[in-house]
Amino acid sequence: MVPIEVAGRPVSDPLGVFVDYCKQHARTVRAYDWLAGAYPVLTPALIKVTRAPYMGSRISREQEHHLLRLSETAPWGEVPLDAHLRDADPMADNGYYDGALRLYQHFFQDRPPGLGHAKVRKALHLVRPGLFIILDSALLRRYRRAAEAAARELQQAGRQAPPQRAYWAAYRTDLLRATDGLAALRGAARDHDDPLVAEAAERLTDVRLLDILAWTPDREAAAAS
C-alpha cells in the first residue's frame, strides 16, 4: 500500500483500518454513507441518519427544524453537488473554498444551543460528500496543530481564515498528499471478499475515506500502546 498520513501521523495499514471500520460500523455505512449525495438539500431523512444508532449526532428536534429551515434559503448554488475538497483552494478568490465557507456559515448563524460544528458538518457532508469533512471531536484534536499552522499561512497571504485554526485547509493538504494512497486503498478494497467493503470502496468519497483513517486509531499504534 502507498503510505498515507493524517495530521503528520502515518497510517501503517490503511486497508486494515478501512476493513475494520466497515465491519464494526456496518450500520453507519449502510444508513449514513449510502445516503450521501442522494439529496441536493437537507431533508428529514438525512438528519435522521446523523443520529444514533448511525452517527450519534444527537441533533434535537429544535436543531433539526433550525437546519431544515435554513436549508430552504441556503446558498447551495455556491458549490455544485459534485464539488470536491481537492478543488477548494483556500488561496483562490471566490472558488469552492469561499463558497463552502459561506454555505457553512449560513447554517452556523444564530444557531440554537448545542448545535456545534460536528452536528452541522455531519449533516452537510451528506449533501456535499466530496467537500464537507466530518469535523467531530476526534478530528478537532488530531488536526489542532496542523489547523493552527494553516490559519497562520492563510492570514499571512491575506486570505479569509478563522482567527486560530483552519481545519478545512489543513485537512485538504492531507487529502492532496494522499491522492495516490487513497487510490491504492480504494483499488485494494474493491477486490475485498466482504461485499460491504467492496461497495464502500466504490461509493465513498476520498474525503470520507480519509475521515475514516483519521478518526480510527491506527491498528498497530493501538496495539503497541
N, C-alpha and C positions, 0 to 999 in steps of 0.2 A: 504493500500500500504506500502511496505517496504521503509524506508527512503532512499533518495538519496541526496548526497551533491555534489556541483560543486564549486571548489575553496573555500571550507570552508563554503559555503552558502547552507543551506538545501532547497530543493525544496519541498514545502509543498503539492503540488498537481501535481505530475508528469503526471498522466493520463490526467488531465485537460489541462496542458500545451501542451502535445503532441496532443491532440484532437484539441485544438485551432490552433496549428501550421498547422496541416493538412488541416483544413478548410480555414484558412486565406492565406495559401501558397499552395493551391492545384495544381496550375500550376507548381510550383517548384518541388513538389513531383512527379507529373506525367512526367514531361520533364527531370528534372535533376536526381532525385533519381532512376527513373526506368531504366536509362542508366548505373547506377553504376554497374561495373563488367561485362558489356556487351562486352567490348573490352579489349584485353591484353595490348594494347599500346595506345597512344594518337591518336586521329583521328579528322578531322574537325567537325564531328558530336558532339563529346564530347566538343570541345572548344565552339561550338555554344551554348550549353545549359548552359554554365557558364555565359553567357551574359544576359542582360535584354531581356525579362521580367522574366527570370527564376531565375538567381542568381546575376545578376548585376555586374559581374566582370569587365566589360569594357576592356576586352582584345582586343587590337588593332590588325589590320591585320598584322602589322610588328611583334608584340609579338606572334601572332598565328603562323606565319611562323617560328619564332625562336623556339617555343616549339615543333612544328612538326618536324623540322629539327633535334633537339636534341633527339627526341623520336626514331629516326632511329638508333642512336648509344648508347642509354641509357642502363645501366646495369640492365635490367628488371629481369634477372635471379637471382639477389641478393635476391629478395623476391618473392615468388610464388603468384599466383592470390588470393589464399585464406589466405594469411598471415594476422595475426591479431595482433593488438597492444598489447593485453594482453600477447602475446608470445614474444614481442620485449623487452626483459630485457636489460636495458642500462648498467647493470653490467656484462653482458655476453660478452665474446670475439667473434667477428665475427658471431653474431647472427642476427636476423631480425632487431634489432635496428641499428647496424652498417651498415647493408646492406641498410636499408631505408635511413639512413643519406647520404650514398654515392649516392643513386639514386636521392635523393632530391638535393644534391649539384650539380649533373650533370646538372640539369635544372636551377639551380640558378646561374651558372657560366656565366660570360661575357654577362649578360642579357641586353637587351635594356632598355632605360629609362622608368620608370613607371611600370616595371614588378616586383612587390613586392611579399611578402610572401603569401598574400591572393589569388592572382591570380594563382600562381603556385600550391598552395595546393587545390584550388577548382578544378583545372584540374586533379591533381594527385589522389585526392580522388576517382574520377570516375574509375580509373584503378586499384586501390588497396583500395577499400572502407572500408575494415576492418582494415586498417593500418594508412592511412593518415588522420589526423584531418584537419578540415577546419579552419585554423588559421586566422580569419579575425580580424578587429579592436576590435570587441566586446570581443572576447576570449583573445586577447592580453591584454586588460585592466583587464579582470576578473582574469586571471591567472598570472598576473605580479609577485605578491609576491611569490606565490607557485613555479613559474618557477625560481625565484632567489634562493629560498631555494634548489630546485632540482639541480641547477647548482653547488651550493656550495658542495652538497653531492657527486655529481659525481666527482668534482675536487679533493675533499679530498680522494676519493677512487682511484684516478689516472686514471679515465676513461675519454674518449673523451666527451667533453661538451662545449657548447657555453660559451664564457667568462662571460656573465652576466646572461642569463636566459635559462633554459632548459624546454621549453614549452611541448615538446613531453613527457618527463619523468614525469612532473607534471600532465599532463592530463591522462597518463597511470595509475598513482597512484589512481586517482579518478575512473577510469574505473574499476580497480580491486576491489576497495571498493564497487562499485555499482553493482557488479555482480548479487547479489540476487535481488536488487531493480529493475534493468533493466529487469530481467527475469519476475518479477511480473508485471511490466509495460507492457511488451510485451504480457503476458498472458491475462491481462485485456483488452488491446487494440484489441486483436484478436477477442474478443467477442463483440466489439462495433457495434452498429447498422448502423454506417456510413461505407459503403464498402471501402472507401479510407483509413480510419483509420485502419480498419482490415487488408487491404492489406499491408499498410505501416509497420504495426507491424510485418508482416510476412517477408517482404523483406529487410527492413533497417538493417544495421549492428548495433552492440552495440555502435561503435564509432559515428555513425550518430545519434542514439537515444540520447546519452549523449550530443552531439553537439547541438541538438535542445533544450534540457533542459538548457544547459549553455548559449545559445545565446538568448533565450526567457526570458524576465523578469518574475520572479515568479508572478503568478496572485494575490495572497494575498498580497505580498510585494508591488506590483504596486498599488493595491487598497488602501493600507494604506499610501502610500507616497503622 
